[in-house]
Amino acid sequence: MATCNSEPSLQGLDLPVEFEDLTGLLETDLKAVVKVLALRANERLLLTRREHRSLQMKLWNDLTSAIIKAVEPLSADRR
């Protein structure tokens, strides 16, 4: 029986040009936040590896989307 490995991919942090210099800093901070939140959830909920990985990916994608959405109106293109 064949298995399907169609895991969702991690969303990139594509910031407007005015904020591109913050990409590395924000990615580093996001990695730390995702790691700590997923670790805490894993300790408290005793997640399986798959659940832990899925939670990390969801946290990353949701937090990345929130940052992009918050910064987008500040772009010169949007003014």
N, C-alpha and C positions, 0 to 999 in steps of 0.2 A: 504494500500500500504506500502510495506516495504522499509525502507531507507537503504542505504549502507554507513556505517561510515568507509570507508577505507582511512583515512587520512594518509599521509606519516608520517613516524616517524622521530624523530630527530636523526641525525647522531652523533655517539659518537666520542669524540676526542681521537683517538687511536694513540698515538705518539710512535716512536721507543723508546726502552729501555733507550737510552742515554738522552732522553728528558721527561721521565715519571714524573720527579719531577716538571715539569712546567705545568702539566695538570691542576691542580687546579687553578693556577694563570691565565692561558690562558682561562679556562672556565668562570671564574669570569669576566675577561675583555670582553670576547665575549658576555656574557649575557648583560653587560652594553651597548656595542656597538649596539647590536640587539635591545635592548629596546629603546634606544635614536633614532635610525634610523626609527624604526617602529612607534614610537610616533610622530616624525616629519612628516612622510608620512601620518599618520592618521589625523593630524591637517590640513595639506595642501590639502589632497585629499578627506577628509571625507569618509574614508573607512568603509565598514560594518564590523561587528565583524568577519565574516568569512574571508573577505579580509585581515583584520589586522592580524589575526591568521596565515593565509596562508603566508603572507609576512614575519612574524617573523620566521616561519619554513624555508622558502626559504633562508632568510638571514643567519640563523644559519647553515643550511646545506652547503650553498655555502662558507661561511667564514671558516667553519671547514674543508671542502675539500681543500680549498686554503692553509690553514696552514699545513695540513698533506702532501700535495703535495710539499710544500716548504721545509719541514723538512726532508722528506724521503731521498733525496740524501745525507744528512749529516750523515746518520746512518752508523755505522761501517759495517753492513751487505752489504751495497751498494758500499763500497770502494773496 
